[in-house]
């Protein structure tokens, strides 16, 4: 009887610990979600303002003085509206992906895909970038990888966009592919200012941004999304960088 009572007492203590641990975990999850929501709201309110102001300003100018403007000026204003609209669409897509990852609702459909097609789609969407030369280095062989092509296109766009931000005007961005024994490597390299070793450990954190580029649009989730999306597809991400010489980000996906 005493042994049974001792066992039941230990069971009660164990159950109480489990209950408290679950309650603590729920509180932590709620806190994380509140923090995510607050950061998203702060980032969106800050970074939506500039492109929206440009869009409304250019549109108002065309509506009010369209008949007085030269054709070249109209095209310039429309191009500004188009570029800012594309940037906003990319921001919204990234924010939706972050919320899906945090909620565990990211829908991934893995299929064999031609890597060349993924490159083509990503570079096509980045064609608005005129300040930097984006070059796709061709491969001598047909390379396929297991992936969700829609999400990997988003990843490559994020990497190219990130490279452009860190590379002075007139610099180069290269996209290449290599095939290894078990993985396919997709690399985006630039001739930018590079990333110090101390910062390389932080760049994949959610909402992390270097002080030097805080005056540029962006919410600091591109690299975080890159790692999360690639990891959920059975791959991994690496970075090689030298200050003053540029950076190279590689994503490895299953062959």
N, C-alpha and C positions, 0 to 999 in steps of 0.2 A: 504493500500500500504506500509506504513512504517513497519507494523508488518510483512508483507511478506518479505520485504527486510531484516529485522532483522533475520528472520528465515533462509533465504538463506545465509546470512553472517555466521550464526552459523554453517549451514551445510557445507559451504566451509571450515571453520576452522576445523571442525570435520574430513572432508575428508583429509585435509592436514595432520592432526595428524596421521590418519590411514596410509597414504602414507609414511610418515616419519618413523612410527613404523615398517612398512613392510620393508622399505629400511634398517633400522637399524638391523632388524632381519636377513635379507639376508647377511649383512656384518658380523654379529656375527657367522652365520652358516659357511660362507666361512672361517672365522678366525679359528673356531673350527676344520674344515676339514684340514686346513693347519697345525694346531698344531698337529692333529692326524697323518697326513702324516709325518711330521717332526719327531715326537716321534717314529713312526713305523720304519722309515728309520734308525734312530739312534740306536734303540733297535736291529733291525735285523742285521745291519752292525756290531754291537758289539758282539751279541750272536751267529751269524752264523759262525763267524770266527773260534772259538775254535773247534766245532764238525767237521767242514769241513776240518780243518787242520789235525785232528786225522784220519778222513776217508781217505784223500789222502795220509797221511803218512803211515798208515797201509797197504793200498792197494799197494803203491809203494814198500814197504818192501817185501810184498808177491810176487809181480811181479819180482823184481830184485833178491831176494835171496830165493825164494820159495823152491828151490831144496836143499838148505843148512839148512833150518830151521827144527827143530823137529816138529812132528805132534802136540804136545801139544801147542807149541808156535804159530803154524798156527791157531789153534782153538781159542787161546786167542786173536790174532789179528783180526780174523773174527768176534768174539763176540764183540770186540770193534767197528768194522765197523757197525755191526747190531744194537747195542745199540744206537750209535750216529745217525744212520739213523732213528730209531724209534723216538728219541727225536726231530729230525728235522721235521719229519712228524707231530708230535703233535704240534710243534710250528707253522707250516704252517696252520694246522687246526684251532688253536686258533686265528691266525691273520686273517684268512678268516672270522671267526665268528665275530670278532670285526668289520671288515669292513661292514659285512652284518647288524649288529645291528645299526651301525652309519648311514648306507644308508637306513634303514628301509626295507631291503629285506630278512630278516631272515624268511625262510620258515619252519613253525612249523606244524607238523602233529600229533595231539593228538589222542592217542588210549590207551585202557586199556592194560597194560603190566605187566608181572610178575616181581616183583622187584628182585627176586632171579636171573633171567636171566640177568638183568642189572649188578648186582654184578659180576656174573661169567665172563661176557665179559670184564668189567673194570679190574678185578684182573688178568685175562688172559693177557691183554695187559701190565700190570705192572709186569708180571712175571720176567722181566729182572732185577728187583731190588733184589739184593742178600744181600745187606747190612742191610736190615731191614726185620723183620717178619711181613707180612701182613696177618691178620686173619679175615675171614668172620664169624661173629657170627650167627649161624643158628636160624631161627624162627620156632616155633612149628606150625604155621599156614601158609596157602597160602595167600600171600599178593599181591594185585594188586593196581596199581595207574594209573591215567590218565597222560600221558606224551608223549613226543617225545623221544623214547628210544635212538635214535642215539645221540641226544644232551645231554641227562642225563648221558649216558655212558661217554661222554666227560667231563661232570661236575664232576662225581665221580673220573675219572682219574686225573683231575686237583686237587681235594681235597686230593687224596692219594699222588700225587706228591708233593703238598705243605706240607703235613704232614712229608714226608720223608726229605724234605729240612730242616725242623725245628727240626728234631729229631736226636740226635747223633747216630752214627753207632752202631748197635746192639739193638736199641730201637724197640718198637712195634707200629704197626698201626692197629687199629681195625675198621671194617666196620660192621654196624648193622642196623636193621630196626625195627620200631615199628609202630603200627596202632592205630590211635586215631579216634575220632568221625567223623571228616570231612577230616582229612589229614593223609597221610602216611609220617613218618619221616625216612629219610635216614641219618645216622650219621657216620662221619669219625672222629675218635679220635686218639690221639697220646700221647706218653710219652716224648714229646720234651721240649724245653725251655720255652714254653708258650709265651703269648703276653700280654704286659702291657695294662692297661685300656686306657691309652692315645693313644696307637697305634691302638686299636681295632676300633676306629672311622675312621681310614684312610685305613685299609687293603683292603677295597672293591673299593678303588679309582683306576682308570685306570693308569697303569704304576707305581703304588706305590710299593716300595721295601724297606725293612729295610736295614740299612747300613751294618749290620753284614753279610748279605748274598749276597752282591753285587759281590763277587768274584765267585759266583756260576751261572751257566747258567739260563736264565729266563728273561722275559721282564716285569714282573709285571702285567700280565693281567688275570691270572688264576682265582683269586677270583672275579675280576670285571666281567668276563664272567659268572662265577657261579651265581652271583646275577641276572645279566641281563637275562640269559636263564631261570632260575627258575621263576623269576617274570613274564616273558612273557608267562609262562605256568600256571599261576594262583596260584603260590606258593610263598614261602618266605624263607629266609635264616637267621639262627641265629648262634652265636658263643659264647662259654663259654671257658674261659681260665684262668689259674693261672700261674704266672711266676715261672718257675722251676718245674712245675708239668705236663704241657702239655695243649693241646687244643682239643676242640671238635666242629666240624662244622656240623650243621644239615640243611638239605634241606627238606622243607615240600611241598608235592605235593597233589593235590586233590585225594581223594579215588575213 
